Amino acid sequence: MTAIPRVLSIAGTDPTGGAGVQADLKSIGALGGYGMAVVTALVAQNTRGVRDVHVPPVAFLGAQLDAVSDDVRIDAVKIGMLQSAEIIGTVREWLARVRPPVVVLDPVMVATSGDRLLDPAAEDELRALCAEADLVTPNLAELAVLTGRPAATTWEHAVDDARALVQASGTTVLLKGGHLAGAACPDAIVGPDGVHELAGRRVDTRHTHGTGCSLSSAMATLRAAGASWPDALKRAKEWLTGALVHADALHVGTGNGPVDHFHELRRAQGAAGSWSQRAWDASADVRAQVDAGRFVGGLGDGSLPREVFLRYLAQDALYLGEYSRVLARASTLAPTAQEQVFWARSAESAIVEERRLHETHVESAASVPEPQMLAYTNHLHASGASYGELVAALLPCFWLYTDLGTRLAARRHDGHPYDDWLALYGDPAFAEATARAIEIADAAAREAGPRERARMNAAFARSMAHELEFFEAPARPALVDG
């Protein structure tokens, strides 16, 4: 373990920067490591495909490996495509001499088209290399080649294949479900101690070039920094999902483009001077009042009276019905297809959550709109005259809840009476949606003139004030007729 892991990538190149050693170096840097690279092949490729490959003499590969290890203490090695049995043998001999603490193997064996990339002798040598790696990260087609089985078409079949590779080689397998059909995108660490599964969602983008390279090098970096394999997968998956979410904004190439490796850094660098950050900072007093209020305090430690929580949920269910209509309005006003899809999906999620609240907690017949709910939704509807103002009005319902959910998640424990609420708003998927809403709001602010930005500021501030009232009202005595 080291504070700044020194991670060596052994792989081919991609001159467009989306895959190979270029993607590895970006991934290592994005996850806090220091990246180094030994090149196995020079590849002439772009986002539309490979044009030519030049493989230097194997002796030069050995010279590169020795040059690094003779001078630098290596904390982890990530191995990508190795084109021949001779190349694989050279890497295996070097690993046996140097014995790096962490070895992650991405066994590149099958092209996206389904074509086999290695001859049988090289495949056998690569199977032997699996036994010398700490983690192997095949896709489903490569897993089938390594195990000699048909390619898995279900998650259960894939888990069985991964177990077979673990048993045959003694290694640990990162099982990736991205090539399975459906909206879900699970991954798992499969090792001698069992299966550690991590749920995920599929990101709607065609820009996935280099995801395998990026994930494997991220895992090597995180493991070298001291994380367990399951914890490394959780962090790497969160980062890679965000990289896929932001991939469309890169506009690199005309084919299947790369992911945005530095989306977290870019967001952090731009946050201090962004419209959204200024609006958020201006709401500090209101947010402090939310934190100090009876509702949020009781929600965090579990002391909130049940009747107060149910009263809040009843109003929240009504709110979400109107909120979904406002989100649908944002979708019709959005200037790009990507933003239209984002708001439409957010509207659908609000409707689903409203239904869940009614089914699990709230009797709809007893839910009567209260003044704070009507005031908030009336404000949202009134903000729909322009796209920027509407987006600014919607943003607090993303951001404030993500902020609370993330901070209160640390107070979750077995038997916490409101654990489902804390889990919902502490979910990384909701945090990703919030990050996207922030980006959209900042883009709208950049396009807006001074008057429009002033209306955005006012809309954001009013929504924050309504959020405070929405939290506080349920803890007050209910009004009774006569």
Buried (B, 14 or more C-beta within 10 A) or exposed (E): EBEEBBBBBBBBBBEBBBBBBBBBBBBBBBBEBBBBBBBBBBBEBBBEEEEEBEBBEBEEBBEBBBEBBEEEEBBBBBBBBBBBBBBBBBBBEBBEEBEBBBBBBBBBBBEEEEEEBBEEEBBEBBBEBBEBBBBBBBBBBBBBBBBEBEBBEEBEBBBBBBBBBBEBBEBBBBBBBBBBEEEEBBBBBBBEEEBBBBEBEBBEBEBBBBBBBBBBBBBBBBBBBEBEBBBBBBBBBBBBBBBBBBBBEBEBBEBBBBBBBBBBEBBEEEBEEBBBBBBBEEBEEBBEBBBEBBBBBBBBEBEBEEEBBBBBBBBBBBBBBBBBBBBBBBBEBBEEEBBBEBBBBBBEBBBEBBEBBBEEBBEEEEBEEBEBBBBBBEBBBEBBEBBBBBBBBBBBBBBBBBBBBBBBBEBBEEEBEBBEBBBBBBBBBBBBBBBBBBBBBBBBBEEBEEEBBEBBBBBBBBBBBBBBEBBBBBBEEEEEEE
